Amino acid sequence: MSTNSESKICLIYTGGTIGMWPDDDGTLVPPKDPRDFLKVAPDLSRVADFDFIPLMNKDSTNMTPADWTTIAKTIYDKRHNGYTGFVVAHGTDTMHFSASAVAFALGRNLNFPVVFTGSQTDASIAHGDARTNLMRAFMVAKSDIAEVVICFGNDVFRGCRAQKRDESRFDAFESPAFPNIAYITKVINAHGPHKRCQENTEDIELVAEFAPGICQFSLIPGLESNFISRMIGDETVLGIILQSFGAGNVPNDNGFSLIPVIKNASKYGMPILITSQFPANAANHTDYLPGKEASNAGAIPTGNMTSACAMVKFRWVLAQVLAMNLSTEDKMAKIAEMMNRSYIGELDEDSNEIGGGGGIR
């Protein structure tokens, strides 16, 4: 699409505000022709030569695990087509879920940038961020950052460490437990820890399946334990996530204890994950009795993963472990072991310090 011979980018469009336009009554809607997305930045070819793939045309609230697989397989299938990097245009509501999923699917041998971006405003807003974010994402896709990242506003985050924090600000994402990979000024200042492109690396081993059947409960005071216990034994439910109040703590007395539920689920072979309703790092290791009792009962802590990444990883791990046909005891042990292992720098294995460790292993 241009004569720029320095770099070639694969631009994958999946939908989101960045490609939407207001209709006659002002409602933002996806373009009827996905190729109209290119009107967002008509001078994009000044940054790099690129191919355009209109893969989907969705509001990101409608993204599913099957879509994560489709995005990852598309990148995998085109990885040897001469691209410097890939840019994925995506809605902001679930971008951090998709970025985490694609990172797990492509794995630690990824050797080029995969850059997710989107916008808070549609392209009709003159002072908005649609064009800016897309242009900056192209610049990051030309860099030597060999990770799945989210490029938004002035920041570049490790995709599996990011989470959305605001619905209107242009700096809509944050990385609460890991340093930003880069900060964008006139150039890309890659100051944070990250994996760089290397020569003669092993090829990607695509692992892009995500299990269904995950049920998540955000804990509230007075939540009746039978609401959760009903899930145990339901063949359509393969795992449960409890979003705890804080540092992995769940109720343990006054008739609302979830400890018996966790014990029963563990015996039955249904894994229960503990995340947090607060930013990453809150569900790391707890010194409180309710949290320790939950872990001792068989609940699996998620360290300093974001809640979104923990859910995505849970689906990714379950898809692999369930295919192994293990005994109940071995299955539960394998799930716990894999959830607590860092595959793509998604958690700190050996440190509770924010920003400590977390490299790609």
C-alpha positions, 0 to 999 in steps of 0.5 A: 500500500506504499513504497516504503521498503523499510518495514511491512506491517500486517494490519488486522482489523477486528472492530471496536470504537477505532473503526466506528462512525456515528450513524444518522442519530449519532449512535456509533456503529461498525462500518458496513464495509470493514475496509472503511476502517482505513479512513481512520488514518489515510496517511498510514502508508507514510509510516510503513508498507502494510497489508490489511486483513478485515478479520472481524467487525465486532464490538469487543463486548462480543469477543469470545475465546473462539475469536482469540483463537482466530486472531492467534491463528491468523498471525501464526499463519502469516508469520513468515510472510515478510512482516516486521510486525502485526497490528491488531485494531480492537475494541477497548472493553476486552482488549486486555483479554484478547492480548493476553490470550494471543500472547499465551497462544503464540508463546515464548518463542514469539520473535516479532511485535504484535501490537494491540490498539484501539481508541476511546473516540471514533475517527470523526472526533477531531481531537480524538485518539483513533488516528494517533493510536493507530499511527503509534501502533505502527511505529511500535510494530516496526520496533524490536519488541518481541512481545504481544503488547498494548499500545495506547496513548503514550504507553506500551504495555506488556499485553498480559500485564495490562488492564483497562482503568477508565472509559473516557481518558485517553490513557485508558490502560494501566499495568499495575504490577509490571513496568511499562515496556515503553513510553512514546514521545517523538521516538519509542523509549523502550525503557522497561523490561521486555523481550527483544527480537533475536536471530535464529530463534525457534519457531512459534509453537501455536497453542491456541485452544481455550476451554469453555465452562468457566464460571466467575463470581465476584464476592459480595457480603452475604453471598450464599455458598449454595449459589456456588456449590450448585456449580459443582457436579454440573458437567458444563462447568469446568472451573470456577473463579472467585474474585475475592475482596482483597488479598485472596480472602474469602468468607470463612464463618457465620454460615457464609463460609466458602471453605467447604465449597472449595474443599468439595470442589477440590475432591470432585476435581473442579478447580477454583481460582482466587483472583481479586476485585482490585488491581493486580498484586492484590491476590498474591500471598495473604497473611490473613486466615480467610485467604490461607484457609482457602488455599489450604482447602484447594483454591488456586491463587493467581499471584500478581496476574491481572484478573483478566489474564488469570481468567484467560490463562485458566481457560488456556491451561484447562484446555491442555490439562483436560486433553491429558486424561489424568486422574482427578488428583493428578489433574488438580495438581497439574492445573495448580502447577501450570497456573503458578508457572510463568510462561510469557511473563504474566506473573512474578513467580518468586517475588511479591514486589510490584515490578519484580521478576516477571520476565519471559522464561 
